Amino acid sequence: MPRIIPIRDLKNTSEISDMCHSTNEPVFVTKNGYGDMVVMSMETYEKTMLMNSIYEKLDEAEKSVASGDVIDAFDAISQIRKKYNV
């Protein structure tokens, strides 16, 4: 369940840090009742960025397959062996 706090609670920085680290989820900060910011631990941020990178690469690979810009794995291995005389 997402943690939502009002912006006035940002003065309790150590509590917010503990909250971010204990749940490994972002904390949503509201201002005047509306979403304003998101605070998260470095570990959660890095994991999120890694997953975004993986999803982008998967999307790129799926587009390559759909457009036919791929070759058979056996052909690729044969080309590599021929190139490096293996």
C-alpha positions in Angstrom: 0.0 0.0 0.0 1.5 3.4 -1.0 2.6 5.8 1.8 1.2 9.3 1.3 2.3 12.2 3.5 1.6 15.9 3.4 4.4 18.2 2.4 4.6 19.7 6.0 5.9 16.3 7.2 9.1 16.7 5.1 10.7 18.4 8.0 10.9 14.9 9.7 13.7 13.8 7.3 15.0 10.9 9.4 11.4 9.5 9.7 10.9 9.7 6.0 14.3 8.1 5.3 13.3 5.2 7.7 10.0 4.9 6.0 11.6 4.7 2.5 14.1 2.1 3.6 11.8 -0.1 5.6 9.2 -0.5 2.8 11.5 -0.3 -0.2 8.7 1.7 -1.9 8.3 5.3 -2.8 6.6 7.8 -0.4 4.2 10.1 -2.2 4.1 13.7 -1.0 1.0 15.9 -1.3 0.6 19.6 -1.4 -2.8 21.1 -0.8 -4.3 17.6 -1.2 -2.8 17.0 -4.6 0.2 14.8 -5.6 3.4 16.9 -5.7 6.5 14.8 -5.2 7.8 11.3 -4.8 10.6 10.3 -2.3 12.4 7.0 -2.4 15.6 5.3 -1.2 18.6 5.0 -3.5 18.1 1.3 -3.7 14.5 1.6 -4.8 15.5 4.3 -7.4 18.3 2.2 -8.8 16.1 -0.9 -9.0 13.4 1.1 -10.8 15.9 2.5 -13.3 17.3 -0.9 -13.9 13.8 -2.3 -14.6 13.0 0.6 -16.9 16.2 -0.1 -18.9 15.3 -3.8 -19.2 11.8 -2.9 -20.4 13.2 -0.5 -23.0 15.6 -3.2 -24.3 12.8 -5.8 -24.4 10.6 -3.3 -26.4 13.4 -2.7 -28.8 14.0 -6.4 -29.3 10.3 -7.0 -29.9 10.2 -4.3 -32.5 13.2 -5.8 -34.2 11.5 -9.2 -34.3 8.3 -7.7 -35.6 10.1 -5.8 -38.4 12.2 -8.9 -39.3 15.6 -7.4 -38.4 16.8 -10.7 -36.8 18.6 -13.8 -38.0 18.4 -17.4 -36.9 20.6 -18.2 -33.9 22.4 -21.1 -35.8 23.2 -18.7 -38.6 24.5 -16.1 -36.1 26.8 -18.7 -34.4 28.0 -19.9 -37.8 28.9 -16.3 -38.8 30.7 -15.7 -35.6 32.7 -19.0 -36.0 33.6 -18.1 -39.5 34.6 -14.6 -38.6 36.9 -15.7 -35.7 38.0 -19.0 -37.4 36.7 -21.1 -34.5 
